[in-house]
Amino acid sequence: MSPVRFGIDQLLAASDRPRGRLGLVTNDAARLAGDPNVPSRCALMEAGLDLVRLFSPEHGLGADAADGAAVGDGVDSLTRLPVISL
């Protein structure tokens, strides 16, 4: 059986990575399969992709807000990128 590879792991291993400015829908639960200590947004930036904005789904970027709670926009403390709450 082959190991599980998340989409982020496959993207980082690909030779034809996206170019240009990128946004990412993410939260703190999005990690690398190969290293669960690394948030996917940090891995993308470390790989040289031009990540310019984050979008956080329900529960916020920290994945800790209550169901249906209003979560405001902000700035990610790890990447210093703007975060738009969806």
SULWO-V638621 format. One record per pair of residues at least 6 apart in sequence whose C-alpha atoms are under 7 Angstrom apart, sorted by the first residue. I is the first residue (numbers start at 1). J is the second residue. D is the distance in whole Angstrom. If there is no record, write none. Layout:
BEGIN
[[I/J/D] [I/J/D]]
END
This chain:
BEGIN
[[5/33/6] [6/32/7] [6/33/6] [8/32/7] [8/40/7] [9/32/6] [9/33/7] [11/17/7] [20/50/6] [21/50/5] [21/51/6] [21/52/6] [22/50/6] [22/51/5] [22/52/6] [23/51/6] [23/52/6] [23/53/5] [23/54/6] [24/53/7] [24/54/5] [24/55/6] [25/54/6] [25/55/5] [25/56/6] [25/57/7] [26/54/7] [26/55/6] [26/56/5] [26/57/7] [26/61/7] [27/56/6] [27/60/7] [27/61/4] [27/62/6] [27/63/6] [28/39/7] [28/61/6] [28/62/5] [28/63/6] [29/63/7] [30/39/6] [30/40/6] [31/37/7] [31/38/6] [31/39/4] [31/40/5] [32/38/6] [32/39/7] [32/40/6] [42/79/7] [45/51/6] [52/81/6] [53/81/6] [53/82/5] [53/83/6] [54/81/7] [54/82/6] [54/83/5] [54/84/6] [55/83/5] [55/84/5] [55/85/6] [55/86/6] [56/83/7] [56/84/6] [56/85/5] [56/86/6] [57/85/6] [57/86/5] [58/68/7] [58/86/7] [59/65/4] [59/66/6] [59/67/6] [60/71/6] [60/85/7] [71/85/6] [72/85/6] [73/83/5] [73/84/5] [73/85/5] [74/82/6] [74/83/5] [74/84/7] [75/81/6] [75/82/4] [75/83/5] [76/82/6] [76/83/6]]
END
